[in-house]
Amino acid sequence: MPTGSLAGQVAMVTGAGRGIGREIAIGLAAEGMSVCLLGRTHETLIDTLKECARHGSRGIALTVDVTRFGAVHDCVRTIKRDLGPIDLLVNNAGQIDRAEVPFWETEPGNWWQVVETNLRGPFNTMRCVLPDMVERGRGRVLNLNSGFALRPDGDYTAYATSKGALLQLSDNMADSLAAHGVVVLDISPGAVATDMTAGMPMFKDMKTWGSIPYVVAVMVDAARGRFDALHGRFIHVDRDNLEKLVARAEEIRATDARTLRLRPYGPDDPLA
């Protein structure tokens, strides 16, 4: 049951017109957050905004291509004017390779479009939002990531490359952001039923999907600060025991776990 635990705060959610982004935005609104919804399709954004308003949440919907820095910058300025400083950024907007094919058969335009949406988009939003968070000494960034970031995949090379790069970007920013009280987390929802996953051949025989309401609950918990101790790390909603992760956060930080690192071939590896 909603508790209003995030009342008085402002969230910016990309890709909020459909799928997980829509449900996350509604979940945050139900907890009292004011929400700014970003996406490419005005009609779906307005539909999400109406659902958020039913919870009494203030909100605005802005049609934007997150790969365009100037447009994102203008959106952030509008949010600050109409809703106030941004406390939470949720980078959800993303694309997947159009076809399951090996790299040498990919269509170059589509390959780069996927990478730009999944990496340039979060770069643009973070670059526009983080200066204010740093100045205020608080804020949270939640990057929707994927298990594809952690393992090679010969059929979805653009998606896997972009998600791995996003995880590396979060890791590179983590220490400097921590000094200013700003938290960044990469969170994978696992395999959940959305328009995007429905079109992926690898999921054509999928019978049991992950729970979108559970993903939303985890994202709301992250917005509350439950996972702040895992700052800069990767969380997999569908597979992780979240209580155990939080309990072992100090050990995870000390051992540099849940980050992308080169695996040495042995103790005599010069890069070990």
Phi and psi in degrees as a GROMACS rama.xvg file:
@    title "Ramachandran Plot"
@    xaxis  label "Phi"
@    yaxis  label "Psi"
@TYPE xy
-56.8873  143.329  PRO-2
-119.134  -6.53566  THR-3
72.4925  22.6558  GLY-4
-67.4669  -15.2795  SER-5
-112.589  17.4787  LEU-6
-59.7327  140.302  ALA-7
89.5927  -4.77803  GLY-8
-105.467  162.426  GLN-9
-122.145  132.1  VAL-10
-118.577  143.069  ALA-11
-115.623  122.324  MET-12
-121.993  122.263  VAL-13
-92.5564  154.717  THR-14
62.3307  38.7354  GLY-15
-89.1591  2.40957  ALA-16
-82.0248  -18.653  GLY-17
-157.136  172.411  ARG-18
60.8446  -145.374  GLY-19
-63.4932  -38.0517  ILE-20
-58.4588  -42.774  GLY-21
-60.2094  -48.3444  ARG-22
-67.5785  -35.9512  GLU-23
-64.3997  -44.9127  ILE-24
-59.3015  -44.0309  ALA-25
-65.4119  -40.9357  ILE-26
-62.0572  -40.2358  GLY-27
-68.0181  -40.5254  LEU-28
-62.3701  -38.0223  ALA-29
-64.0486  -24.0424  ALA-30
-92.4285  9.80214  GLU-31
98.3134  -0.783291  GLY-32
-73.2247  142.697  MET-33
-77.4901  140.508  SER-34
-127.979  137.073  VAL-35
-110.214  124.129  CYS-36
-104.99  123.187  LEU-37
-113.113  141.529  LEU-38
-178.285  178.159  GLY-39
-94.3578  -16.9797  ARG-40
-116.327  112.94  THR-41
-58.5468  -43.7354  HIS-42
-61.9978  -43.9701  GLU-43
-70.5329  -34.1462  THR-44
-63.6764  -42.7016  LEU-45
-63.8024  -37.8785  ILE-46
-63.2358  -43.1069  ASP-47
-63.7175  -41.3344  THR-48
-60.7175  -38.9861  LEU-49
-63.505  -40.1405  LYS-50
-65.0012  -40.0962  GLU-51
-64.1845  -39.8532  CYS-52
-64.3282  -27.742  ALA-53
-64.2815  -19.6418  ARG-54
-92.9884  5.75213  HIS-55
82.7222  12.2536  GLY-56
-83.266  139.452  SER-57
-77.2938  148.166  ARG-58
-168.91  164.051  GLY-59
-139.788  153.645  ILE-60
-121.071  127.866  ALA-61
-126.105  121.835  LEU-62
-82.153  120.829  THR-63
-156.995  150.06  VAL-64
-96.0679  111.378  ASP-65
-67.7848  -10.1327  VAL-66
-80.0366  -5.31332  THR-67
-101.771  109.107  ARG-68
-59.7877  -46.3872  PHE-69
-60.2361  -39.6388  GLY-70
-67.0827  -40.1815  ALA-71
-65.1757  -41.8708  VAL-72
-58.3507  -42.7489  HIS-73
-64.6783  -38.1008  ASP-74
-62.6891  -44.7226  CYS-75
-62.1748  -39.5329  VAL-76
-63.451  -40.0414  ARG-77
-65.3957  -42.0201  THR-78
-60.7659  -46.8277  ILE-79
-61.7701  -37.1813  LYS-80
-70.7708  -41.6963  ARG-81
-92.4191  -29.9988  ASP-82
-119.851  -27.3108  LEU-83
115.661  -179.512  GLY-84
-59.2384  146.096  PRO-85
-83.8822  123.502  ILE-86
-93.9556  -28.3507  ASP-87
-139.144  128.929  LEU-88
-113.745  124.684  LEU-89
-113.106  109.397  VAL-90
-89.6888  94.9499  ASN-91
-109.466  -29.1463  ASN-92
-55.6505  131.79  ALA-93
-162.797  162.699  GLY-94
-133.04  160.941  GLN-95
-121.808  155.067  ILE-96
-53.0516  140.415  ASP-97
-67.5642  -28.2448  ARG-98
-143.794  150.88  ALA-99
-83.9196  93.3195  GLU-100
-140.117  155.618  VAL-101
-65.6808  160.256  PRO-102
-52.4597  -41.571  PHE-103
-71.9206  -6.52672  TRP-104
-108.104  3.39236  GLU-105
-69.667  153.925  THR-106
-88.1959  116.329  GLU-107
-54.2076  -42.7525  PRO-108
-61.2326  -44.3635  GLY-109
-67.5643  -39.2093  ASN-110
-57.0019  -49.3781  TRP-111
-71.6778  -29.8182  TRP-112
-62.6705  -41.7648  GLN-113
-63.0734  -48.0251  VAL-114
-62.5115  -42.2414  VAL-115
-64.465  -43.1565  GLU-116
-64.4517  -44.0726  THR-117
-82.6209  -18.1886  ASN-118
-119.895  -50.2993  LEU-119
-64.1562  -37.5953  ARG-120
-57.7047  -56.1956  GLY-121
-60.7452  -36.4477  PRO-122
-57.7055  -48.3675  PHE-123
-61.35  -46.379  ASN-124
-66.6511  -42.6641  THR-125
-66.7982  -40.5357  MET-126
-63.4915  -30.9343  ARG-127
-84.786  -30.9261  CYS-128
-91.7784  -36.4635  VAL-129
-62.7641  -36.8037  LEU-130
-53.8633  -42.3099  PRO-131
-69.2977  -39.2334  ASP-132
-62.0651  -44.5673  MET-133
-62.1138  -43.0251  VAL-134
-64.0603  -37.0243  GLU-135
-82.2265  -16.026  ARG-136
77.437  24.3338  GLY-137
-166.107  157.974  ARG-138
149.805  162.607  GLY-139
-136.849  140.835  ARG-140
-122.951  124.796  VAL-141
-116.057  111.28  LEU-142
-95.5937  120.066  ASN-143
-73.1417  113.841  LEU-144
-115.788  -158.947  ASN-145
-158.492  154.316  SER-146
-61.4036  -19.7575  GLY-147
-61.7792  -22.9019  PHE-148
-67.6146  -20.2326  ALA-149
-105.62  -8.95274  LEU-150
-140.705  150.215  ARG-151
-65.9855  144.223  PRO-152
-142.943  111.467  ASP-153
-73.917  -11.3793  GLY-154
-100.666  -21.9927  ASP-155
-126.582  61.4431  TYR-156
-68.5904  -34.9843  THR-157
-68.4939  -47.531  ALA-158
-62.7949  -47.9916  TYR-159
-63.9089  -41.7274  ALA-160
-63.3216  -44.5477  THR-161
-66.662  -38.8143  SER-162
-72.4097  -35.9512  LYS-163
-63.9173  -41.076  GLY-164
-65.925  -38.0251  ALA-165
-63.7479  -42.1148  LEU-166
-63.3882  -40.0654  LEU-167
-66.0833  -37.8762  GLN-168
-62.4285  -44.9206  LEU-169
-58.8901  -43.0064  SER-170
-62.75  -41.8176  ASP-171
-65.7722  -29.653  ASN-172
-86.9161  -19.7614  MET-173
-56.7999  -50.5264  ALA-174
-62.5465  -45.3447  ASP-175
-67.0548  -34.7817  SER-176
-70.7957  -36.9456  LEU-177
-58.2812  -34.4011  ALA-178
-66.285  -14.4115  ALA-179
-117.028  13.7825  HIS-180
76.043  18.0929  GLY-181
-106.803  132.283  VAL-182
-105.344  136.64  VAL-183
-126.583  134.174  VAL-184
-134.996  144.139  LEU-185
-106.993  121.981  ASP-186
-123.391  121.988  ILE-187
-96.1084  125.571  SER-188
-77.592  -12.3014  PRO-189
80.0728  -167.646  GLY-190
-83.8881  103.905  ALA-191
-120.704  153.69  VAL-192
-79.0253  110.436  ALA-193
-136.729  174.787  THR-194
-58.528  -37.7086  ASP-195
-67.7351  -51.0473  MET-196
-67.5734  -30.2753  THR-197
-62.5309  -26.4196  ALA-198
-92.4621  4.71317  GLY-199
-94.1743  119.989  MET-200
-54.288  -32.4937  PRO-201
-63.6447  -18.006  MET-202
-107.224  12.1794  PHE-203
-63.2999  -27.4066  LYS-204
-104.862  15.5124  ASP-205
-65.3118  126.759  MET-206
-106.518  -36.2221  LYS-207
-118.417  112.061  THR-208
-98.1055  159.542  TRP-209
-67.7882  161.902  GLY-210
-88.9643  117.229  SER-211
-65.4658  -41.8419  ILE-212
-58.0184  -35.2552  PRO-213
-68.095  -41.8283  TYR-214
-57.9598  -45.2006  VAL-215
-60.8611  -43.2289  VAL-216
-60.661  -39.5931  ALA-217
-66.7469  -41.6162  VAL-218
-64.66  -38.2667  MET-219
-64.8824  -42.1243  VAL-220
-60.7993  -39.9327  ASP-221
-63.9173  -38.7247  ALA-222
-65.1604  -30.6258  ALA-223
-75.2868  -19.087  ARG-224
105.773  9.37207  GLY-225
-58.6702  -32.9517  ARG-226
-107.731  16.7024  PHE-227
-56.7653  -33.5555  ASP-228
-66.6407  -14.6421  ALA-229
-98.4489  19.6111  LEU-230
-43.0189  130.009  HIS-231
83.0885  4.81278  GLY-232
-109.395  172.144  ARG-233
-102.603  132.104  PHE-234
-123.23  133.204  ILE-235
-111.322  105.646  HIS-236
-58.8576  -42.5344  VAL-237
-74.1843  -23.0853  ASP-238
-117.039  -23.1531  ARG-239
-79.9081  146.15  ASP-240
-87.6875  100.193  ASN-241
-67.2348  -33.7691  LEU-242
-62.4265  -42.163  GLU-243
-66.5088  -40.5874  LYS-244
-58.92  -47.0631  LEU-245
-63.2876  -42.456  VAL-246
-64.123  -29.563  ALA-247
-102.896  16.3572  ARG-248
-57.0924  -40.4645  ALA-249
-63.6034  -42.9572  GLU-250
-65.2144  -40.894  GLU-251
-61.3801  -41.6616  ILE-252
-68.1253  -41.9052  ARG-253
-65.1958  -33.1451  ALA-254
-97.1194  4.92391  THR-255
59.656  33.6879  ASP-256
-80.065  165.16  ALA-257
61.0198  33.9818  ARG-258
-132.533  162.605  THR-259
-80.3184  123.25  LEU-260
-142.544  150.896  ARG-261
-70.4166  130.491  LEU-262
-86.9792  117.839  ARG-263
-68.52  149.575  PRO-264
-79.7913  -10.9481  TYR-265
172.479  177.108  GLY-266
-64.1919  -20.8583  PRO-267
-91.7407  3.291  ASP-268
-65.4541  124.642  ASP-269
-62.4182  -17.3383  PRO-270
-98.0448  6.47181  LEU-271
